[in-house]
Structure formats: C-alpha cells, structure tokens
C-alpha cells in the first residue's frame, strides 16, 4: 500500500471513530490527513467504501499482529491471556481504534470475526491437550464469551471506568477460569508481564487474497 493511501485510511479511521458515522466528507478527510482535496480524489476511487475498507484492514491487521505475537508460547492458556490483555491495552493506547470497534462491532461482523480464528484455535488446542475443560461443542460460545468480555472492557476503558491493567487482567483471569483453569493459576497467568501490540500501521497489512485497489488508486 502506498504511504499516501495508508495516511488517508488512518485519517478516515480517526474521523469515523470521532463522528460515529460511516460516511465522512472529502473536505474533512483532506483536513484530517493534511492533504489537498485533489490528492484525496486522486487516491480514493470510492469514498463511500472507506468504511468497508477499514473494517477489512482492522480485521486483518489484528489477526496478523496477534498471530505473530508470542507465536512460540506453548501454553494456550497463557497465550489467550496475552491476547485478551494486549487487545484491551491497545484500546487505551489507541482510543480511536477502540472507539471504532466499540461503535461498529455490532454492525459489521468483520470487527468481531477475529475471535472465531486464533482464539478458537487455541481453545481447541487446549481442549485436545487436556489443558482446558469444556465441551467441544462449546467452542463457538466460549469465543463469543471472550469477544463480549473484551467489548465490555473496551467500553469501560473508553469512558474511564477502569484502567487497562485492571480490566485486562480481570477479563483474562475470568475467561481462563471459564475454560477450566484453577483460580490461583488463572490469576497468575493473567498478571504476567507482556509486551504491547505495535501501533496500528495499515501500510504493513498483508493482503493474501485481495487488495484495497477497488477503493484506493
């Protein structure tokens, strides 16, 4: 992705998150991106599709970033705790990203689809190894439980009701207890040091099957 396209998309993310609207004006976008209207028109083929592009990008970026984060960690319980806490910490460190997800996750399933991928795979891994204790037919319900818990934590952080440290640790601990990890161990796993996710950078997102060329020139 060209740097100017990434710059436009990051500006669109900030505006959509701030305004709570899936539609933004070219004038506002140009001002937010620090570019001329002509540059926007030259690089955005269909402004009405920017929201859809952002949903695709945000889903892919989170999948790709978390897939490589602690990829060598053998314990699915600890890795799930890291995933939950990293996501919640990002909401605090990048509130525009968090507001976008909080406002539109119920509208666009792409924003929550991540929880049916890597976390579900880790749940199945833990179940097969005996690390977790739940019925195999409950995987989808448990991933939904995790996604809903993270969304609740997101809302708390954005309105200042909780810190990311407290909310992240509590959410991870309760989730691990729900899948059969003993209380003391769940607490220990959910309070271990972890590295934050890198800043969101759309220019680094890998599109294995499609690119944003249908929207961005």
PyMOL commands that set and color helices and strands:
alter all, ss='L'
color gray80, all
select helices_A, chain A and resi 3-19+26-33+37-43+47-68+76-93+95-104+109-111+113-116+118-129+136-158+164-178+183-189+202-204+212-214
alter helices_A, ss='H'
color red, helices_A
deselect
rebuild
show_as cartoon
